[in-house]
Amino acid sequence: MTINSFRSHAMKLLHPLALILEKKRITANNLSILSLIFAALSIPMYYYSRDDHTYLFLAALFVFLNSFTDALDGTLARITNTEGPSGDFLDHVIDRYSDVFILCAIFFAGYASLKIGVIAITGVLLTSYIGTQAQAVHAGRYYGGILGRADRLVIIILATITTAFYPQKILYYSILGWSMVLIAVMSHITAVQRIHHIWQALNKK
């Protein structure tokens, strides 16, 4: 989870923004819903990019905004002391729908095959499920592993922008298509890493 190492730097930006939103009476749940809207807006951008690759810049923007508002909602919840089960539940549900929206948009637009898309989505959903299932068995939430959600979104954003500049295929796929292959493989590796960590934690108990 490379991106998480920059969390302290990100907080320097997120905290003052969250304070401004608090004064505007915007809630963390409002931001969570907004992040879902941004993910949904990336769908037509990827679809139309099949014929016009400039749409990929907008797709990358919406994926970035989804990631940014998702990070900001947690900061706002902490500042306003509104963290709780309902907000946590909503945030996780929206994150999973956002993941599905973005990944499906990419392979439905033809940047990767259906098989790669299915492997990627199952890997992403299993990784997230295992991370939260650890809490259900009293091992505490665990979001470790080589590819977290933040890392995944950064890969998608960078690959989307790069493909907008260089849409040609390299062997079978464009750069965006190969990013899906990378996510498909690394997500399942991350799932195995989390299973191993949680299993060891449970056995120690």
C-alpha positions in Angstrom: 0.0 0.0 0.0 2.4 2.6 -1.2 0.0 5.5 -1.4 -0.9 5.2 2.3 2.7 6.2 3.2 1.7 9.7 1.9 -1.3 9.9 4.2 0.3 12.5 6.5 1.0 14.8 3.6 -2.5 14.4 2.2 -3.9 15.3 5.6 -2.3 18.7 5.3 -4.6 19.4 2.4 -7.7 17.4 3.5 -7.9 18.9 7.0 -8.4 22.6 6.1 -10.8 21.6 3.3 -12.8 19.5 5.7 -13.0 22.5 8.1 -14.4 24.7 5.3 -17.0 22.0 4.4 -18.0 21.8 8.1 -18.8 25.5 8.1 -20.9 25.0 4.9 -22.8 22.2 6.8 -21.8 19.6 4.3 -21.7 16.1 5.9 -19.5 13.2 5.4 -22.4 11.2 3.9 -22.9 14.0 1.4 -19.3 13.5 0.2 -19.7 9.7 0.1 -22.7 10.1 -2.2 -20.9 12.6 -4.3 -18.0 10.2 -4.7 -20.4 7.6 -6.1 -21.8 10.2 -8.6 -18.2 10.9 -9.8 -17.6 7.2 -10.3 -20.9 6.9 -12.3 -19.9 9.9 -14.5 -16.7 8.1 -15.5 -18.8 5.4 -17.2 -20.0 7.5 -20.2 -16.5 9.1 -20.5 -14.8 5.7 -20.9 -17.6 4.6 -23.3 -17.2 7.6 -25.6 -13.5 7.4 -25.5 -13.6 4.5 -27.8 -14.1 6.9 -30.7 -12.5 10.0 -29.2 -9.6 9.4 -26.8 -9.9 13.0 -25.4 -12.8 11.7 -23.3 -10.2 9.8 -21.3 -9.0 13.1 -19.7 -12.6 13.6 -18.3 -12.7 9.9 -17.2 -9.4 10.4 -15.3 -10.8 13.6 -13.7 -13.9 11.8 -12.5 -11.9 8.9 -11.1 -9.6 11.4 -9.3 -12.7 13.2 -7.9 -14.1 9.9 -6.7 -10.8 9.1 -4.9 -10.5 12.6 -3.5 -14.0 12.9 -2.1 -13.7 9.4 -0.7 -10.6 10.4 1.2 -12.2 13.7 2.3 -15.4 12.2 3.7 -13.4 10.3 6.4 -11.5 13.4 7.4 -14.8 15.4 7.7 -16.4 12.6 9.7 -13.5 12.7 12.2 -13.5 16.5 12.5 -17.3 16.7 13.1 -17.3 13.6 15.4 -19.9 11.9 13.2 -18.0 8.6 12.7 -20.4 5.7 13.3 -21.7 2.4 12.0 -24.2 3.9 9.6 -21.6 6.2 7.9 -19.0 3.4 7.8 -21.5 1.1 6.2 -22.5 3.7 3.6 -18.9 4.5 2.8 -18.0 0.8 2.2 -21.0 0.1 0.1 -20.4 3.2 -2.0 -16.7 2.3 -2.4 -17.6 -1.1 -3.7 -20.2 0.3 -6.2 -17.6 2.9 -7.3 -15.0 0.1 -7.9 -17.5 -1.8 -10.0 -18.6 1.3 -12.0 -15.0 2.3 -12.8 -13.7 -1.2 -13.7 -16.8 -2.2 -15.7 -16.6 1.1 -17.6 -13.0 0.3 -18.6 -13.5 -3.2 -19.9 -17.0 -2.6 -21.3 -15.4 0.1 -23.4 -13.1 -2.5 -24.9 -9.8 -1.7 -23.2 -9.5 -5.2 -21.8 -11.3 -8.5 -22.4 -14.3 -9.6 -20.4 -12.2 -12.4 -18.8 -9.6 -9.9 -17.5 -12.4 -7.6 -16.3 -14.1 -10.4 -14.3 -10.7 -11.5 -12.8 -10.0 -7.8 -11.8 -13.5 -7.2 -10.3 -13.5 -10.5 -8.3 -10.0 -9.7 -7.0 -10.9 -6.2 -6.0 -14.2 -7.3 -4.3 -12.5 -10.2 -2.5 -9.7 -8.0 -1.3 -12.1 -5.5 0.2 -14.3 -8.3 1.7 -11.3 -10.0 3.4 -10.2 -6.7 4.8 -13.5 -6.0 6.5 -14.3 -9.7 7.3 -11.3 -9.7 9.6 -13.3 -7.4 11.9 -16.2 -9.8 11.9 -14.0 -12.5 13.3 -12.5 -10.1 15.9 -9.1 -9.8 14.2 -9.5 -6.1 13.5 -9.8 -4.5 10.1 -6.8 -5.1 7.9 -6.1 -3.2 4.7 -2.5 -4.3 4.2 -1.1 -5.9 1.1 0.6 -4.8 -2.0 -2.4 -3.1 -3.7 -4.9 -1.1 -1.7 -7.8 1.0 -3.1 -5.8 4.2 -3.2 -2.9 2.5 -5.1 -5.5 1.0 -7.6 -7.1 4.3 -8.3 -3.7 6.0 -8.9 -2.8 3.2 -11.4 -6.1 3.7 -13.2 -5.8 7.5 -13.3 -2.2 7.5 -14.6 -3.0 4.7 -17.1 -6.1 6.6 -18.4 -4.2 9.8 -18.9 -1.2 8.0 -20.6 -3.6 6.2 -22.9 -5.2 9.5 -23.9 -1.8 10.7 -25.1 -0.7 7.3 -26.5 -3.8 5.2 -27.4 -1.9 2.6 -29.5 -1.9 -1.0 -28.4 1.2 -2.6 -27.0 0.8 -6.3 -28.0 -2.8 -7.0 -27.2 -3.8 -4.0 -25.1 -3.4 -0.3 -24.7 -1.7 1.0 -21.5 -5.1 1.3 -19.9 -5.8 -2.3 -20.8 -2.5 -3.5 -19.3 -3.3 -1.6 -16.1 -6.4 -3.8 -15.8 -4.2 -6.9 -16.2 -2.0 -5.5 -13.5 -4.9 -4.9 -11.2 -6.4 -8.3 -11.9 -3.1 -10.0 -10.8 -2.1 -7.8 -8.0 -5.6 -7.7 -6.4 -5.6 -11.5 -6.0 -2.1 -11.4 -4.6 -3.3 -8.8 -2.1 -6.2 -11.0 -1.2 -3.9 -13.9 -0.5 -1.6 -11.6 1.6 -4.5 -10.5 3.7 -5.8 -14.0 4.2 -2.3 -15.1 5.4 -2.0 -12.1 7.8 -5.5 -12.5 9.2 -5.1 -16.3 9.6 -1.9 -15.8 11.5 -3.5 -13.2 13.7 -6.4 -15.6 14.5 -4.1 -18.5 15.3 -2.1 -16.3 17.7 -5.3 -15.7 19.6 
